[in-house]
Amino acid sequence: MRRSLVSVLVGTFTLRFSTGLTGALLVFYLAELEGFGARHVTPLEVGVLTAAFYLAELVLSPLFGMLSDRVGSRSVMLYGPIFGAVAVVMTAPTTDLFLLGVTRWLEGAAAAASIPSILGFIAVATSHDEGLRGRTVAQFEAATLAGLGLGLVAAGGLWTLLDRNAFFLNAA
């Protein structure tokens, strides 16, 4: 498999690992938010903050997909890590629920910028070989699921070790 396809799959794993890690860290953070000087967070608010990520990804993916078609997938793919790092760094020091909602929207924007660009790149890079496309898309899905799953699993241990500083590690 071409090196660029492997790089895109590793990037997908990394993006989704970070997504899973941040989502789970946020749940731990919100559970302890009162200890950081904020008010109690209701289960509904936890649900809304969680859903904000997916809503942003759903709404923004078509826009970033069109931008990717216009300016090229390689450049738009790079927006995702930038948005994600900014969002994660903003999350750690913030106790304001509105700002935490903004960080979740930015996290969703990170996925929305990356995923359509990655899929477009895979489509172009494998256009000459149907079998390669099938294998690569399957590996994309595996990287997505493995990244999310391992990010969720890692969150508990990282929260125990680093508390909200785990967000900074995730940004790195």
Phi, psi and chi 1 to 4 in degrees:
 res  aa     phi    psi   chi1   chi2   chi3   chi4
   1 MET       -  141.8 -175.8  179.7  -65.5      -
   2 ARG   -61.3  145.6  -69.5 -171.4    6.0 -146.0
   3 ARG   -56.9  -37.7 -167.9  176.0   73.3 -157.1
   4 SER   -64.9  -35.5   58.3      -      -      -
   5 LEU   -68.2  -40.4  -72.8  174.4      -      -
   6 VAL   -62.3  -42.6  171.8      -      -      -
   7 SER   -61.1  -41.2  -63.7      -      -      -
   8 VAL   -65.9  -38.8  164.8      -      -      -
   9 LEU   -69.1  -39.4  -66.2  172.0      -      -
  10 VAL   -64.6  -41.0  169.3      -      -      -
  11 GLY   -62.4  -39.4      -      -      -      -
  12 THR   -62.1  -47.0  -62.1      -      -      -
  13 PHE   -57.7  -47.1  171.6   82.6      -      -
  14 THR   -62.7  -45.3  -56.1      -      -      -
  15 LEU   -60.0  -48.1  173.1   71.9      -      -
  16 ARG   -72.3  -31.4  -70.2  -50.2 -163.3  172.2
  17 PHE   -60.5  -48.0  177.0   87.4      -      -
  18 SER   -61.6  -39.6 -178.8      -      -      -
  19 THR   -62.0  -49.4  -62.4      -      -      -
  20 GLY   -63.1  -41.9      -      -      -      -
  21 LEU   -62.8  -47.9 -178.9   60.0      -      -
  22 THR   -63.8  -43.1  -60.5      -      -      -
  23 GLY   -59.6  -44.0      -      -      -      -
  24 ALA   -73.1  -40.0      -      -      -      -
  25 LEU   -59.7  -37.6  -72.1  173.4      -      -
  26 LEU   -61.7  -38.6 -176.9   66.9      -      -
  27 VAL   -63.3  -44.9  171.9      -      -      -
  28 PHE   -61.6  -44.0  -68.5  120.3      -      -
  29 TYR   -61.3  -46.9 -174.0   44.1      -      -
  30 LEU   -65.0  -34.2  -67.6  173.1      -      -
  31 ALA   -64.8  -28.9      -      -      -      -
  32 GLU  -108.4   11.7  -63.9 -177.8   18.1      -
  33 LEU   -60.6  -34.1 -155.6   57.6      -      -
  34 GLU   -59.4  -35.3  -76.6 -178.0  -84.3      -
  35 GLY   -66.9  -18.0      -      -      -      -
  36 PHE   -98.8   12.4  -64.9  110.0      -      -
  37 GLY    95.8    9.0      -      -      -      -
  38 ALA  -102.4  173.6      -      -      -      -
  39 ARG   -80.3  169.5   67.4  173.5  177.3   74.6
  40 HIS   -64.2  139.5  172.9   74.6      -      -
  41 VAL  -101.9  127.4 -179.5      -      -      -
  42 THR   -80.6  159.4   67.9      -      -      -
  43 PRO   -58.1  -36.0  -26.7   35.3      -      -
  44 LEU   -61.7  -42.2  176.9   64.2      -      -
  45 GLU   -65.7  -37.7  -69.1  166.4  -33.5      -
  46 VAL   -61.6  -43.3  172.6      -      -      -
  47 GLY   -63.9  -41.8      -      -      -      -
  48 VAL   -64.4  -43.2  167.6      -      -      -
  49 LEU   -64.9  -37.9  -72.6  171.1      -      -
  50 THR   -66.4  -44.7  -59.4      -      -      -
  51 ALA   -67.2  -27.0      -      -      -      -
  52 ALA   -58.1  -38.4      -      -      -      -
  53 PHE   -58.8  -52.4  167.6   86.2      -      -
  54 TYR   -68.2  -35.0  -64.4  103.0      -      -
  55 LEU   -64.1  -44.5 -179.2   61.7      -      -
  56 ALA   -62.0  -43.7      -      -      -      -
  57 GLU   -62.1  -42.8 -175.2  175.4    6.7      -
  58 LEU   -66.0  -44.9  178.8   68.2      -      -
  59 VAL   -74.3  -39.4  168.6      -      -      -
  60 LEU   -87.6  -20.6  -63.2  174.6      -      -
  61 SER   -55.8  -46.5  -75.8      -      -      -
  62 PRO   -62.6  -36.2  -21.2   30.7      -      -
  63 LEU   -66.8  -45.2  -60.0  173.6      -      -
  64 PHE   -69.3  -31.4  -79.3  112.9      -      -
  65 GLY   -62.6  -43.8      -      -      -      -
  66 MET   -65.5  -40.3  -71.6 -175.0  -71.9      -
  67 LEU   -63.1  -40.5 -178.6   63.1      -      -
  68 SER   -61.5  -40.7  177.4      -      -      -
  69 ASP   -65.0  -33.6  -71.4  -16.8      -      -
  70 ARG   -79.6  -45.1 -174.7  172.1  -64.2 -100.1
  71 VAL  -107.4   -8.8  -58.5      -      -      -
  72 GLY   108.4  140.5      -      -      -      -
  73 SER   -69.1  -33.3   58.3      -      -      -
  74 ARG   -60.5  -43.0  -71.0  179.2 -170.7 -104.7
  75 SER   -72.7  -39.4   57.4      -      -      -
  76 VAL   -70.4  -31.8  177.7      -      -      -
  77 MET   -56.0  -32.2  -92.8 -170.6 -105.3      -
  78 LEU   -76.1  -17.0  -61.3  175.8      -      -
  79 TYR   -63.9  -37.6  -61.5  168.4      -      -
  80 GLY   -55.1  -55.0      -      -      -      -
  81 PRO   -61.3  -32.7  -23.8   32.5      -      -
  82 ILE   -67.8  -50.5  -65.7  166.6      -      -
  83 PHE   -58.5  -43.4  -69.1  155.4      -      -
  84 GLY   -63.4  -44.4      -      -      -      -
  85 ALA   -64.4  -42.6      -      -      -      -
  86 VAL   -60.9  -44.9  168.0      -      -      -
  87 ALA   -62.3  -44.9      -      -      -      -
  88 VAL   -67.6  -40.4  172.4      -      -      -
  89 VAL   -66.3  -35.7  168.0      -      -      -
  90 MET   -69.5  -29.0  -75.9  175.4   56.1      -
  91 THR   -67.4  -44.9  -59.4      -      -      -
  92 ALA   -56.3  -47.2      -      -      -      -
  93 PRO   -87.6   -2.7   30.3  -34.1      -      -
  94 THR   -94.6  134.6  -73.6      -      -      -
  95 THR  -117.2   -1.4   58.4      -      -      -
  96 ASP   -81.0  125.4 -178.3   81.4      -      -
  97 LEU   -65.3  -34.7  -69.4 -176.6      -      -
  98 PHE   -63.1  -46.3  175.9   77.3      -      -
  99 LEU   -64.7  -35.2  -72.5  177.1      -      -
 100 LEU   -65.3  -34.0  -72.4  171.6      -      -
 101 GLY   -64.0  -39.4      -      -      -      -
 102 VAL   -63.1  -41.2  170.0      -      -      -
 103 THR   -66.0  -35.6   66.5      -      -      -
 104 ARG   -67.1  -37.2  -66.3  -52.8  -68.3  157.0
 105 TRP   -64.8  -41.8 -171.3  -97.1      -      -
 106 LEU   -64.1  -38.7  -85.6  172.7      -      -
 107 GLU   -61.9  -42.8  -79.7  -83.3  -35.3      -
 108 GLY   -63.5  -37.9      -      -      -      -
 109 ALA   -64.2  -34.1      -      -      -      -
 110 ALA   -61.3  -46.6      -      -      -      -
 111 ALA   -67.7  -40.1      -      -      -      -
 112 ALA   -63.9  -33.7      -      -      -      -
 113 ALA   -75.1  -38.4      -      -      -      -
 114 SER   -80.7  -48.9  -62.7      -      -      -
 115 ILE   -63.8  -49.9  -59.4  -54.0      -      -
 116 PRO   -62.0  -35.6  -21.3   31.5      -      -
 117 SER   -65.9  -41.9  -58.3      -      -      -
 118 ILE   -64.1  -46.0  -70.1  167.9      -      -
 119 LEU   -64.5  -38.4  -70.3  172.6      -      -
 120 GLY   -63.1  -42.1      -      -      -      -
 121 PHE   -61.6  -45.3  177.9   83.1      -      -
 122 ILE   -61.2  -41.7  -70.5  170.9      -      -
 123 ALA   -60.9  -44.8      -      -      -      -
 124 VAL   -69.6  -44.4  169.6      -      -      -
 125 ALA   -67.8  -22.5      -      -      -      -
 126 THR  -112.8   13.4   60.8      -      -      -
 127 SER   -62.7  -21.5   62.8      -      -      -
 128 HIS   -87.7   -9.4   63.7  -76.0      -      -
 129 ASP  -146.0  104.3 -175.2  -18.0      -      -
 130 GLU   -61.2  -39.6 -169.9  175.3  -62.1      -
 131 GLY   -64.0  -43.3      -      -      -      -
 132 LEU   -62.1  -41.2  176.6   61.2      -      -
 133 ARG   -60.4  -46.4  178.3  175.6  -72.9  175.1
 134 GLY   -59.7  -46.4      -      -      -      -
 135 ARG   -64.0  -42.1  -72.1 -171.6  -55.6  -83.6
 136 THR   -67.7  -41.4  -55.6      -      -      -
 137 VAL   -66.5  -38.0  170.3      -      -      -
 138 ALA   -62.9  -41.7      -      -      -      -
 139 GLN   -67.8  -32.7  -68.9  166.9  -17.9      -
 140 PHE   -60.9  -46.9  168.1   83.3      -      -
 141 GLU   -64.1  -41.0  -71.2  -60.6  -34.0      -
 142 ALA   -63.4  -42.1      -      -      -      -
 143 ALA   -63.8  -38.3      -      -      -      -
 144 THR   -63.0  -52.2  -63.7      -      -      -
 145 LEU   -66.7  -41.5  -67.3  173.5      -      -
 146 ALA   -64.7  -42.7      -      -      -      -
 147 GLY   -62.3  -49.0      -      -      -      -
 148 LEU   -60.0  -48.3  -76.4  169.9      -      -
 149 GLY   -61.5  -47.4      -      -      -      -
 150 LEU   -68.2  -33.0  -70.7  173.9      -      -
 151 GLY   -63.6  -43.0      -      -      -      -
 152 LEU   -63.1  -42.3  -69.1  168.8      -      -
 153 VAL   -67.0  -40.7  168.6      -      -      -
 154 ALA   -69.8  -23.5      -      -      -      -
 155 ALA   -59.6  -43.9      -      -      -      -
 156 GLY   -59.6  -49.0      -      -      -      -
 157 GLY   -65.2  -41.3      -      -      -      -
 158 LEU   -67.3  -37.0  -72.6  173.1      -      -
 159 TRP   -64.7  -42.2 -176.6  -98.4      -      -
 160 THR   -61.7  -42.2  -59.4      -      -      -
 161 LEU   -76.9  -42.0  -72.5  172.6      -      -
 162 LEU  -117.4   -7.5  -58.7  172.1      -      -
 163 ASP    57.6 -140.1 -153.5   55.0      -      -
 164 ARG   -73.8   -8.1   64.2 -177.9  175.1  175.3
 165 ASN   -67.0  -14.7  -69.9  -42.8      -      -
 166 ALA   -61.3  -27.9      -      -      -      -
 167 PHE   -63.2  -40.4  -72.0  110.1      -      -
 168 PHE   -66.2  -40.6  -64.5  118.4      -      -
 169 LEU   -60.4  -41.6  176.8   63.1      -      -
 170 ASN   -62.3  -40.1 -169.3   12.1      -      -
 171 ALA   -62.4  -37.1      -      -      -      -
 172 ALA   -66.5      -      -      -      -      -
